[in-house]
Amino acid sequence: MPSGDRRDAVKAIVSAGQRELVAELERLDGGGRFGRSGRTRLLENGDVFERAVVSAAFSDEFFTAGLSVVLHPRNPYVPAFQAHFRYRETADSWGFGGSVDLLPCYGFASDATHFHRVLKNHCDTLDPAFHAQAKRACDDRFRLPHRDEARGIGGILFDHLRLPGPDGWRRSAAFTAAGIAVIAPAYFPIVRRRKDLPYGERERQWQLYRRGRYVEFTLVHDAATAVQADVLTALPPLARWESEFTPEPGSAEAELASFLVPRDWAAETPVTAG
């Protein structure tokens, strides 16, 4: 496929992904609406999401394109979510990349199993061995090394996807487009399951504390390689930090630490939603 045709196809994938996700998230939120201008679509103070960002970016210098999705829910029982899909092409090379991961404040095995199984099913369409590699890469990448702590429960991450053969570009592009489409079945059922659960000030303060971890990772590890305005837009609207904070032993908040330890969620026996 000629370079110009490839670039047009990637722009179409990213633009369609942004358009469809914005429409689906507005339906899911119910009350919030995304701003209508610019490449970065922003929803704030919605019924479900305090902040939701769906950003498309293109650059003609060593052609790059990307779609970023960052979702900060209002209810502490709904996990935050982040996904990035990208494409880069130079005069003699091209490649796709992507990451999808889930950031809960409270651990629900049914949510984790569902999320990882949907992602595994997606990866299996490419290669049965691909999911294990992509999951391990995600677990390794999204950590706070200065705390020896995972940011969330992981998902998948892949870089430099460049499938071989005369049909390699089309297959790589199709896999990436399907990855964007898999966001809805992987994440939205979890949102619907948790968004109306009652919570109080304790849960809210724990959510803000966990958001502080997200901010730490973003500013320490992502800010150097991203556009500053995009980094700031994707931060949660509220967060908090404490130098020393230990959850009450035996509490749901304390149990999150063991829940964040990487494990093969997709291989576990599905549990009843709870």
Number of C-alpha atoms within 10 A of each C-alpha: 10 6 13 9 10 16 20 10 14 23 19 13 21 24 19 16 19 23 14 13 18 23 12 13 21 19 12 16 20 12 12 21 19 19 13 10 8 10 14 19 19 21 21 17 15 18 16 25 26 19 23 32 25 25 23 24 16 18 10 10 9 11 15 20 21 22 23 23 23 20 24 25 24 19 24 25 24 26 26 26 19 20 21 20 23 22 24 21 18 12 8 5 10 18 18 24 19 22 23 25 26 22 23 24 25 22 20 17 18 17 27 24 18 22 25 25 21 17 23 23 14 19 22 12 12 15 9 12 11 16 25 14 13 23 26 18 18 21 22 15 17 21 19 18 13 7 9 8 14 21 25 26 23 30 29 25 24 19 15 14 18 17 16 10 9 9 10 13 19 16 16 19 22 13 18 22 18 16 21 25 16 17 20 15 13 20 20 15 13 21 21 14 14 16 19 12 11 10 11 9 8 10 18 16 14 18 26 19 18 23 25 19 20 22 20 15 18 19 14 11 16 14 15 11 8 11 10 12 9 14 16 14 16 22 21 20 14 13 17 14 14 8 4 5 8 8 13 10 9 8 9 14 19 14 15 17 16 9 18 20 14 17 14 13 21 18 11 15 10 15 13 8 11 9
